[in-house]
Structures are given as C-alpha cells and as structure tokens.
Amino acid sequence: MTLSPDLLDILVCPKCKGALEYRAHAPEVLLCRADKLVYAVQDGIPVMLIDEARTLSDAEFPHTSAS
C-alpha cells in the first residue's frame, strides 16, 4: 500500500517536527534521520507514536537521494 502524496506533504516527525523519508518497499516505514527513528506504517496508516518507533539503523536504511 502506498501513502497519499498529500498525506506525506503534511506529516512530520512527532518528536522534532522535522522532515520524514518515506520508504514504500516492505517494510513500509517513515524515517526521521535527525532523531534516528523509524515509524511503522500498518495497513496504510502511519503509527506516529514516539514510544512505538524503533531506532534507525543506517545499515538497514542507507541514505539515498530518492524517497
């Protein structure tokens, strides 16, 4: 499932209010590089709870120019 571009335009990290990277491939997630957090997307719904985010691993999600 893919998140709507309109939704992606308004979503920000709930911790720092910074930009998020969207990764549509499995697992579908939103990444905050500033806070090193990964927010899950479950059944097309972003889970934007800081307590449920996991730590970002650059090995798992390397930097790319495409989102």
PyRosetta script that sets phi, psi and omega in degrees:
from pyrosetta import init, pose_from_sequence

init()
pose = pose_from_sequence("MTLSPDLLDILVCPKCKGALEYRAHAPEVLLCRADKLVYAVQDGIPVMLIDEARTLSDAEFPHTSAS")
pose.set_psi(1, 146.0)
pose.set_omega(1, -178.2)
pose.set_phi(2, -116.7)
pose.set_psi(2, 136.8)
pose.set_omega(2, 177.4)
pose.set_phi(3, -75.0)
pose.set_psi(3, 145.7)
pose.set_omega(3, 179.8)
pose.set_phi(4, -62.9)
pose.set_psi(4, 137.1)
pose.set_omega(4, 175.7)
pose.set_phi(5, -58.3)
pose.set_psi(5, -33.9)
pose.set_omega(5, 177.7)
pose.set_phi(6, -64.2)
pose.set_psi(6, -40.1)
pose.set_omega(6, 178.0)
pose.set_phi(7, -67.5)
pose.set_psi(7, -43.5)
pose.set_omega(7, 179.9)
pose.set_phi(8, -61.8)
pose.set_psi(8, -31.1)
pose.set_omega(8, 179.1)
pose.set_phi(9, -66.1)
pose.set_psi(9, -28.1)
pose.set_omega(9, -175.9)
pose.set_phi(10, -103.3)
pose.set_psi(10, -15.2)
pose.set_omega(10, -179.0)
pose.set_phi(11, -73.7)
pose.set_psi(11, 136.9)
pose.set_omega(11, 174.0)
pose.set_phi(12, -135.4)
pose.set_psi(12, 163.9)
pose.set_omega(12, 176.8)
pose.set_phi(13, -63.2)
pose.set_psi(13, 128.7)
pose.set_omega(13, 179.9)
pose.set_phi(14, -68.8)
pose.set_psi(14, -18.1)
pose.set_omega(14, -179.0)
pose.set_phi(15, -84.9)
pose.set_psi(15, -51.3)
pose.set_omega(15, -174.6)
pose.set_phi(16, -110.7)
pose.set_psi(16, -7.0)
pose.set_omega(16, -177.3)
pose.set_phi(17, 65.6)
pose.set_psi(17, 20.5)
pose.set_omega(17, 179.8)
pose.set_phi(18, -89.2)
pose.set_psi(18, 177.4)
pose.set_omega(18, -179.0)
pose.set_phi(19, -67.4)
pose.set_psi(19, 150.3)
pose.set_omega(19, 177.0)
pose.set_phi(20, -117.3)
pose.set_psi(20, 147.6)
pose.set_omega(20, 172.3)
pose.set_phi(21, -99.5)
pose.set_psi(21, 133.1)
pose.set_omega(21, 177.8)
pose.set_phi(22, -99.0)
pose.set_psi(22, 129.4)
pose.set_omega(22, 175.1)
pose.set_phi(23, -116.7)
pose.set_psi(23, 109.7)
pose.set_omega(23, -175.0)
pose.set_phi(24, -81.8)
pose.set_psi(24, -21.5)
pose.set_omega(24, -179.1)
pose.set_phi(25, -75.0)
pose.set_psi(25, 157.4)
pose.set_omega(25, -177.8)
pose.set_phi(26, -64.6)
pose.set_psi(26, 132.5)
pose.set_omega(26, -6.5)
pose.set_phi(27, -79.0)
pose.set_psi(27, 140.3)
pose.set_omega(27, 178.9)
pose.set_phi(28, -71.1)
pose.set_psi(28, 121.4)
pose.set_omega(28, -174.7)
pose.set_phi(29, -145.5)
pose.set_psi(29, 166.4)
pose.set_omega(29, 169.6)
pose.set_phi(30, -118.4)
pose.set_psi(30, 131.8)
pose.set_omega(30, -176.6)
pose.set_phi(31, -111.3)
pose.set_psi(31, 137.2)
pose.set_omega(31, 169.9)
pose.set_phi(32, -113.1)
pose.set_psi(32, 105.8)
pose.set_omega(32, -179.7)
pose.set_phi(33, -69.3)
pose.set_psi(33, -33.6)
pose.set_omega(33, -177.9)
pose.set_phi(34, -63.0)
pose.set_psi(34, -43.9)
pose.set_omega(34, -179.0)
pose.set_phi(35, -97.5)
pose.set_psi(35, -3.3)
pose.set_omega(35, -178.2)
pose.set_phi(36, 55.8)
pose.set_psi(36, 52.0)
pose.set_omega(36, 180.0)
pose.set_phi(37, -125.2)
pose.set_psi(37, 148.8)
pose.set_omega(37, 177.2)
pose.set_phi(38, -120.2)
pose.set_psi(38, 121.7)
pose.set_omega(38, 177.8)
pose.set_phi(39, -103.4)
pose.set_psi(39, 127.0)
pose.set_omega(39, -179.2)
pose.set_phi(40, -73.0)
pose.set_psi(40, 155.1)
pose.set_omega(40, 170.4)
pose.set_phi(41, -120.2)
pose.set_psi(41, 115.0)
pose.set_omega(41, -176.5)
pose.set_phi(42, -113.7)
pose.set_psi(42, 121.1)
pose.set_omega(42, -179.5)
pose.set_phi(43, 53.1)
pose.set_psi(43, 39.6)
pose.set_omega(43, 177.7)
pose.set_phi(44, 79.7)
pose.set_psi(44, 8.5)
pose.set_omega(44, -178.8)
pose.set_phi(45, -117.4)
pose.set_psi(45, 119.1)
pose.set_omega(45, 177.8)
pose.set_phi(46, -67.4)
pose.set_psi(46, 132.0)
pose.set_omega(46, 177.0)
pose.set_phi(47, -96.2)
pose.set_psi(47, 94.3)
pose.set_omega(47, -171.7)
pose.set_phi(48, -97.3)
pose.set_psi(48, 45.6)
pose.set_omega(48, 178.0)
pose.set_phi(49, -104.7)
pose.set_psi(49, 123.4)
pose.set_omega(49, -178.0)
pose.set_phi(50, -58.5)
pose.set_psi(50, -40.8)
pose.set_omega(50, -178.7)
pose.set_phi(51, -66.5)
pose.set_psi(51, -20.1)
pose.set_omega(51, 180.0)
pose.set_phi(52, -100.8)
pose.set_psi(52, -5.1)
pose.set_omega(52, 177.3)
pose.set_phi(53, -72.9)
pose.set_psi(53, 154.4)
pose.set_omega(53, 175.5)
pose.set_phi(54, -114.7)
pose.set_psi(54, 166.1)
pose.set_omega(54, -177.3)
pose.set_phi(55, -72.3)
pose.set_psi(55, 134.6)
pose.set_omega(55, 179.5)
pose.set_phi(56, -72.9)
pose.set_psi(56, 131.7)
pose.set_omega(56, 174.7)
pose.set_phi(57, -111.6)
pose.set_psi(57, 117.9)
pose.set_omega(57, 178.3)
pose.set_phi(58, -63.0)
pose.set_psi(58, -24.3)
pose.set_omega(58, 177.2)
pose.set_phi(59, -69.1)
pose.set_psi(59, -39.1)
pose.set_omega(59, -179.5)
pose.set_phi(60, -78.3)
pose.set_psi(60, -37.7)
pose.set_omega(60, -177.9)
pose.set_phi(61, -127.5)
pose.set_psi(61, 75.6)
pose.set_omega(61, -179.3)
pose.set_phi(62, -66.4)
pose.set_psi(62, 156.1)
pose.set_omega(62, 177.2)
pose.set_phi(63, -62.8)
pose.set_psi(63, 135.2)
pose.set_omega(63, 172.1)
pose.set_phi(64, -138.5)
pose.set_psi(64, 160.0)
pose.set_omega(64, 179.0)
pose.set_phi(65, -79.1)
pose.set_psi(65, -22.6)
pose.set_omega(65, 179.1)
pose.set_phi(66, -94.7)
pose.set_psi(66, 146.4)
pose.set_omega(66, 178.2)
pose.set_phi(67, -97.9)
pose.dump_pdb("model.pdb")
